[in-house]
C-alpha cells in the first residue's frame, strides 16, 4: 500500500526507539482488559479536523471527513474522575450506502500522531472507501488527544551528546539522565504516567467501538497496533469481523527486539546480496565487511555532518560502531534502505563514512516526531508485565549481542525510575480465535523471526500467514499487499489470490559505478 515515504521512515525510527525497551523492575497491577470497558460511553462530539485545510488526496472526500472527540476516563478504575478526549477521524465511503462494518486503522506506535499525515493523502487506503468508512484515531497523550507535555530539553541534550566522543558508560549514564529529566517535567505537569499505557489503550479502543455504534468492525494494524488488535480479538471477538496484522509484534518483540530475530534478518540480508550477481561481485564477503565496519568505527569514530529533519543547523555527528549499528537497523526496515546498506558498509571500510550523511537525518531526528512521554510510558508498562528474557543463543555475532545488551541496560534503568505509581499490566499470550486474520510478514523483518510469528499466531485458527520476499516491515505499502488486503476484507476467510508475490521485484542493491 503506497504510504508516504516520510511516514514509513518515521515509523522505522520509532521502531528503533521502542525496541530498546527491556524488562523493568516496576511491579505491575495485572487486571483483565474487559474490566475497564463495562462503563457507559458518551456519544462523540463533532469538532474541526486537526489537519486544517490540507487536502486528504481522495477525490470528492474532503467534505466526507468528520472529526470527532471521544471522552473517556483518564483512569478507567475511577470512572467519575478526570476525563481525557481522543481525536477520531471518520473518512466516509464514496458509496452512498456503505457497508456497516468500517475499517479501523489502529495507531502504529504510542506517541506517534495517526492524524498528522492525513493532510498529505490517503494513499492505498482509498481502495477501502469504495464500500466502507475508514476510521483513524489518536491514542491518549498523543497529537490532538490531550497530549502529554513535550520534553524539549531531551532533544537538546540528545543533539549535544551525538556530537561528543564519549565512552559507552558515560553515554549510558547521560542518556538515562536525559530520559529521567523528561519524566520529571511530565510529573510536574500533574499527569500520572501510569495511565498512558497499553491497558488504557486497549480500553480506549473498546470504548471507541462502543461509541461508534457498529456491531462489527475490521481492524487494520501494524507494529504496536497489532497488540491492540489481538487484545480486542481476545476480549471482544463478537465485535470483530476481520483483522489484518502487518509486521506483527508480540509482547516481547515490542519491548525488546531479540538478538536472534535481528541476527536472522541480517543473515537473510547477507544471503540476498550473495545471490545477487552484481552485489556479490561488488561485495564478495558482505558479512565480514559489515562487522569490520562496526569494529572500525568503534576504534576510530567518524565525524559526519548532517541536518536534523526539518532543521537548518548542521550537527557534527560522532558515528561510532553503536551509532552505525542503529542506523543499519533502521535501513534494514525498508526496501530502499536495504538496497543502500551494502554500499554504505563498503564506504565505511574505505574511510568514506561521510556518505552516511544522507541517511542520518531521520535517525538523529527520532525525538522530533514522537511524544516521548506517551511512548516510553507504554513501552515500560508493557515491559513490566512480562517475565525474564531468555538467554541468547551462541549463534549471535558478539557485535550484535553487545549492541542489544547496551540497549537493554539503558532502558532497564529508564523504566526502573519512570513511573511514580505502578502501571496497570497486561498479559498478551497467544490469542485463540476463529475470526479470519491475515498476517503479513517480511522475510527481512528484524523485529520477529518467522518462527516467532508462527508461534504467536498458532492459535488463530483462521489465520493466513503470508511471507513477502525482499521486504522487511510496512508490508501494506506494497501494491501486492494492497491487492491481497482489499480482497481479504471484502471476503474474509475466502482463498486469496497470491500470484503477485512472484512479481515482487528483487532488491536493487547499490553498487559502485564501473
C-alpha positions in Angstrom: 0.0 0.0 0.0 1.6 3.2 -1.1 2.1 5.2 2.0 4.0 8.4 2.2 7.7 7.8 2.3 8.4 10.0 5.2 5.7 8.3 7.2 7.4 4.9 6.7 10.7 6.3 7.7 9.3 7.9 10.8 7.9 4.5 11.8 11.3 2.9 11.2 12.9 5.3 13.6 10.2 4.8 16.2 10.8 1.0 15.8 14.4 1.5 17.0 13.3 3.8 19.9 10.7 1.4 21.1 12.6 -1.8 20.5 15.3 -0.7 23.0 12.9 -1.1 25.9 13.6 -4.1 28.2 12.3 -5.5 31.4 11.6 -3.0 34.1 11.6 -3.9 37.8 8.3 -2.0 38.4 5.7 -4.4 39.6 2.5 -4.0 37.5 -1.1 -4.5 38.7 -2.5 -7.1 36.4 -6.2 -6.9 35.6 -8.3 -8.2 32.7 -8.8 -5.7 29.9 -12.6 -6.4 29.9 -12.9 -5.0 33.5 -12.3 -1.5 32.1 -14.9 -1.3 29.5 -18.1 -2.1 31.3 -18.9 1.6 31.5 -21.4 3.8 29.7 -19.8 5.6 26.7 -20.9 9.1 25.7 -21.6 9.9 22.0 -18.9 11.5 20.0 -18.8 15.3 19.6 -18.1 16.7 16.1 -15.1 19.1 16.0 -12.8 20.7 13.4 -10.2 18.4 12.0 -6.7 18.9 13.3 -5.0 18.7 9.9 -6.6 22.0 8.9 -7.3 22.9 5.3 -4.8 20.4 3.7 -6.5 18.1 1.2 -6.5 14.4 2.0 -6.0 13.4 -1.6 -9.2 11.4 -2.1 -11.5 12.7 -4.8 -14.8 14.1 -3.5 -13.9 13.1 0.0 -12.9 16.4 1.6 -16.5 17.1 2.7 -16.8 13.5 3.8 -14.4 13.6 6.7 -15.9 14.0 10.1 -13.6 14.7 13.0 -14.9 13.9 16.4 -13.9 13.8 20.1 -14.5 10.8 22.3 -14.4 11.5 26.1 -13.1 8.7 28.2 -11.9 8.4 31.8 -8.3 9.1 32.3 -8.3 6.3 34.8 -10.9 3.6 34.0 -10.7 2.4 37.6 -12.1 5.8 38.7 -14.7 6.5 36.0 -16.1 9.5 37.8 -12.6 11.1 37.9 -10.8 13.4 35.3 -11.6 12.8 31.6 -9.5 13.0 28.5 -10.6 13.4 24.9 -9.4 11.3 22.0 -9.4 12.6 18.4 -11.2 10.4 15.9 -11.4 11.0 12.1 -14.1 9.2 10.1 -13.5 9.2 6.4 -16.8 8.4 4.8 -17.1 5.9 1.9 -17.6 7.1 -1.6 -20.6 4.8 -1.7 -23.9 6.5 -0.7 -24.9 3.3 1.1 -21.6 2.0 2.7 -21.4 -1.4 4.4 -22.0 -1.4 8.1 -18.5 -2.8 9.0 -15.9 0.0 8.8 -12.2 -0.4 8.7 -10.5 1.0 11.8 -6.8 1.8 11.2 -5.0 1.3 14.5 -2.1 3.6 15.6 1.3 2.2 14.7 3.2 3.4 17.7 2.4 5.0 21.1 3.3 8.7 21.0 3.1 9.0 17.2 0.3 11.1 15.7 -2.0 9.0 13.5 -3.7 12.0 12.0 -0.9 14.4 11.2 -0.2 12.8 7.8 -3.8 12.7 6.6 -3.4 16.1 5.1 -0.8 14.6 2.6 -3.1 12.0 1.1 -4.8 8.7 1.8 -2.6 6.6 -0.4 -3.7 3.0 -0.8 -6.3 3.4 2.0 -8.6 5.0 -0.6 -9.3 1.5 -2.0 -11.3 0.7 1.1 -13.5 3.8 0.6 -15.3 2.2 -2.3 -17.5 0.2 0.1 -16.6 1.2 3.7 -15.9 4.1 6.0 -12.3 4.4 7.2 -11.7 5.4 10.9 -8.5 6.8 12.3 -7.8 7.9 15.9 -5.0 9.2 18.0 -4.1 7.4 21.3 -4.3 9.2 24.6 -1.5 11.6 25.3 -0.6 12.0 21.6 -1.2 14.5 18.9 -4.5 16.2 19.5 -5.7 13.7 22.1 -4.8 15.6 25.3 -1.1 15.2 24.6 1.4 14.9 27.3 3.8 17.9 27.6 6.8 17.9 25.3 10.4 17.5 26.6 12.4 20.0 24.5 15.4 19.5 26.8 15.5 15.9 25.8 16.1 16.8 22.2 18.7 19.5 23.0 20.7 17.1 25.2 20.4 14.3 22.7 21.8 16.5 19.9 24.7 17.6 22.2 25.6 14.1 23.1 25.5 13.0 19.4 28.4 15.4 18.8 30.6 14.2 21.6 33.0 11.3 21.7 32.4 9.6 25.0 32.7 6.1 26.5 29.7 3.7 26.3 29.3 4.0 30.1 29.2 7.8 30.0 26.8 7.8 27.1 24.6 5.4 29.1 24.5 7.4 32.2 23.9 10.7 30.4 21.1 9.2 28.3 19.4 7.8 31.3 19.7 11.3 33.0 18.0 12.8 29.9 15.1 10.4 29.9 14.5 10.9 33.7 14.7 14.7 33.3 11.9 14.3 30.8 10.0 12.2 33.3 10.4 14.9 36.0 9.0 17.5 33.5 6.0 15.3 32.9 5.3 14.6 36.5 5.4 18.4 37.3 2.5 18.8 34.9 0.4 16.7 37.2 -0.1 13.8 34.7 0.0 10.3 36.0 2.2 8.4 33.5 0.9 5.0 34.7 -2.4 6.0 32.9 -0.8 6.2 29.5 -0.1 2.6 29.0 -1.3 -0.5 27.0 -4.2 -1.3 29.3 -5.7 2.1 28.8 -5.0 2.0 25.1 -6.9 -1.3 24.9 -9.8 0.1 26.9 -9.9 3.2 24.7 -10.2 1.1 21.6 -13.1 -0.8 23.1 -14.8 2.5 24.2 -14.3 3.8 20.7 -16.1 0.9 19.0 -18.9 1.1 21.5 -19.3 4.9 20.9 -19.3 4.4 17.1 -22.2 2.0 17.4 -21.1 -0.6 14.9 -21.8 -4.2 15.6 -18.8 -5.4 13.6 -15.5 -3.8 12.6 -12.5 -4.7 10.5 -9.1 -3.9 12.1 -6.1 -2.8 10.1 -3.0 -2.8 12.3 0.8 -2.7 12.2 3.5 -2.8 14.8 2.2 -1.7 18.2 -1.3 -1.7 16.7 -1.1 -5.4 16.2 -1.0 -5.8 20.0 -4.2 -3.7 20.4 -5.9 -5.7 17.6 -5.1 -9.0 19.3 -6.3 -7.8 22.7 -9.6 -6.7 21.2 -9.8 -10.1 19.3 -9.3 -11.9 22.6 -11.7 -9.8 24.7 -14.4 -8.8 22.2 -14.4 -11.4 19.4 -18.0 -10.8 18.6 -17.2 -7.2 17.6 -14.5 -8.2 15.1 -15.3 -9.2 11.5 -11.7 -9.5 10.3 -8.1 -8.5 11.2 -5.1 -7.6 9.2 -1.8 -7.8 11.1 1.2 -6.2 9.3 4.6 -6.7 10.8 3.1 -8.4 13.9 4.8 -7.8 17.2 4.2 -10.0 20.3 4.6 -8.5 23.7 8.3 -9.4 24.0 9.2 -8.2 20.5 7.7 -4.8 21.1 9.6 -4.2 24.3 12.9 -5.7 23.3 13.9 -6.9 19.8 15.6 -10.3 20.4 19.2 -10.7 19.2 18.0 -13.9 17.5 15.4 -12.1 15.3 17.9 -9.4 14.4 20.6 -11.9 13.6 18.1 -13.9 11.4 17.3 -10.7 9.4 20.9 -9.8 8.9 21.7 -13.4 7.8 19.0 -13.2 5.2 20.3 -9.8 4.1 23.8 -11.2 3.6 22.3 -14.2 1.7 20.3 -12.0 -0.7 23.4 -10.0 -1.6 25.3 -13.2 -2.2 22.5 -14.4 -4.5 22.6 -11.1 -6.5 25.2 -11.2 -9.2 26.1 -7.5 -9.0 26.0 -7.3 -5.2 28.1 -10.5 -4.9 30.7 -9.1 -7.3 31.0 -5.8 -5.6 30.9 -7.1 -2.0 32.1 -10.8 -2.1 32.1 -11.1 1.7 29.5 -8.6 2.9 29.0 -10.2 6.2 32.7 -9.8 7.1 32.7 -6.3 5.8 29.7 -5.4 7.9 31.2 -6.4 11.2 34.5 -5.0 10.2 32.9 -1.6 9.6 31.4 -1.7 13.1 34.8 -2.5 14.7 36.5 0.2 12.6 34.1 2.9 13.8 34.5 1.7 17.4 38.2 2.0 17.1 38.1 5.3 15.2 34.8 7.1 15.1 33.9 9.2 12.1 32.5 12.7 12.3 29.7 13.2 9.8 27.9 16.4 9.1 24.1 16.0 8.9 21.0 18.1 9.3 18.2 17.1 11.6 15.0 16.6 9.7 13.3 20.0 9.2 16.3 21.8 10.8 18.7 24.3 9.4 21.6 23.7 11.8 24.3 21.2 10.9 25.3 18.7 13.5 28.7 17.1 13.5 27.6 13.6 14.5 30.2 11.3 16.0 29.5 7.9 14.3 30.9 5.0 16.4 30.1 1.4 15.9 26.9 1.6 18.0 25.5 4.5 16.1 26.3 2.7 12.8 24.5 -0.4 14.0 21.4 1.6 14.9 21.5 3.3 11.6 21.9 0.0 9.8 19.0 -1.4 11.8 16.8 1.5 10.6 17.9 0.9 7.0 17.1 -2.8 7.3 13.5 -1.9 8.0 12.6 -0.7 4.5 13.5 -1.9 1.0 15.2 1.3 -0.1 17.4 1.3 2.9 18.3 -2.4 2.4 19.4 -1.5 -1.2 21.7 1.2 0.1 23.2 -0.6 3.1 25.9 -2.8 1.3 27.4 0.3 -0.3 27.4 2.2 2.9 29.1 -0.7 4.7 31.7 -0.7 1.9 32.2 3.1 2.1 32.9 2.9 5.8 35.6 0.4 5.3 37.1 2.7 2.6 37.1 5.6 5.0 34.2 7.3 3.3 31.8 7.4 6.2 30.8 10.9 5.1 28.4 9.1 2.7 26.3 8.2 5.7 25.1 11.9 5.8 22.1 11.2 3.5 20.7 8.6 5.9 21.5 10.2 9.2 18.8 12.9 9.3 15.8 10.6 10.1 17.9 8.6 12.6 19.1 11.7 14.5 15.6 13.3 14.4 13.9 10.5 16.3 12.6 12.6 19.1 11.1 15.3 16.8 8.1 13.2 15.7 7.1 11.3 18.8 5.5 12.3 22.1 8.2 10.9 24.3 6.1 10.6 27.5 3.4 8.6 25.7 6.0 6.4 24.0 8.1 5.5 27.0 5.1 5.1 29.3 3.6 2.5 27.1 6.9 0.7 26.5 7.9 0.5 30.1 4.4 -0.7 31.2 4.4 -3.4 28.7 7.9 -4.5 29.6 7.0 -4.7 33.3 4.2 -7.2 32.5 6.5 -9.9 31.2 9.0 -12.2 32.8 12.7 -12.7 32.4 14.1 -12.7 28.8 15.5 -16.0 27.6 19.3 -16.2 27.1 20.5 -15.5 23.6 21.9 -18.4 21.6 25.6 -18.9 20.8 24.9 -18.2 17.1 24.6 -14.4 17.7 27.5 -12.4 16.5 29.2 -10.7 19.5 28.9 -7.3 17.8 25.1 -7.6 17.6 24.8 -9.1 21.1 26.8 -6.3 22.7 24.6 -3.7 20.9 21.4 -5.3 22.2 22.9 -5.6 25.7 23.6 -1.9 25.7 20.0 -1.1 24.7 18.8 -3.4 27.4 20.9 -1.8 30.1 19.8 1.7 29.0 16.1 1.0 29.1 16.2 -1.1 32.3 17.5 1.9 34.1 15.0 4.3 32.4 12.0 2.0 33.1 13.0 1.3 36.7 12.6 5.0 37.5 9.9 6.1 35.1 6.6 5.6 37.0 5.6 7.3 40.2 3.0 4.6 40.8 2.7 1.0 39.4 1.2 0.8 35.9 -1.7 -1.5 35.1 -0.1 -4.5 33.5 -1.5 -6.7 30.7 -0.7 -10.2 29.7 -0.8 -10.9 25.9 0.0 -14.5 25.5 -1.0 -16.4 22.3 -4.6 -15.4 21.4 -7.1 -18.1 20.4 -9.8 -17.1 17.9 -11.9 -18.3 14.9 -12.1 -14.8 13.4 -10.4 -14.6 10.0 -6.9 -13.0 10.4 -4.5 -12.0 7.7 -0.8 -11.9 8.8 1.7 -10.1 6.6 5.4 -10.7 7.3 8.5 -9.6 5.5 11.3 -12.1 5.2 13.8 -9.4 6.3 11.8 -8.3 9.4 14.3 -7.6 12.1 11.7 -7.5 14.9 10.3 -11.0 14.8 11.6 -14.1 13.0 9.2 -16.3 11.0 9.4 -18.9 13.8 8.3 -16.3 16.3 5.4 -15.2 14.1 4.2 -18.8 13.7 4.3 -19.3 17.4 2.4 -16.1 18.1 -0.4 -17.0 15.6 -0.6 -20.7 16.2 -4.0 -20.4 18.0 -5.5 -18.1 15.4 -7.4 -21.0 13.7 -8.4 -19.0 10.6 -5.1 -17.1 10.1 -3.5 -16.8 6.7 0.2 -16.1 7.1 1.9 -14.6 4.0 5.6 -14.1 3.8 6.6 -11.3 1.4 10.0 -11.8 -0.3 12.6 -9.0 -0.4 10.7 -7.0 2.1 11.0 -6.1 5.8 8.3 -4.1 7.5 5.4 -1.9 6.5 4.2 -4.6 4.1 0.9 -2.8 3.3 2.7 -0.1 1.3 3.4 -2.6 -1.5 1.0 -3.0 -4.4 0.8 -6.7 -3.9 -0.1 -6.4 -0.3 -2.8 -3.8 -1.2 -4.4 -6.2 -3.6 -4.4 -9.0 -1.1 -5.6 -6.9 1.8 -8.5 -5.4 -0.1 -9.6 -8.9 -1.3 -9.4 -10.3 2.2 -11.5 -7.5 3.8 -14.1 -8.0 1.0 -14.4 -11.7 1.7 -12.6 -12.8 4.9 -11.8 -16.5 5.0 -12.0 -16.9 1.2 -9.0 -18.3 -0.5 -6.8 -15.4 -1.6 -5.0 -14.9 -4.9 -1.3 -14.6 -4.1 0.3 -14.8 -7.6 1.5 -11.2 -7.2 4.1 -12.4 -4.6 6.1 -13.8 -7.5 6.1 -10.4 -9.2 7.7 -8.5 -6.3 10.9 -7.2 -7.7 14.2 -8.2 -6.0 16.1 -5.6 -4.1 18.2 -3.4 -6.4 21.4 -3.3 -4.4 23.5 -0.2 -5.0 27.0 -1.0 -6.2 29.9 1.3 -7.1 29.8 2.9 -10.5 32.0 1.0 -13.1 
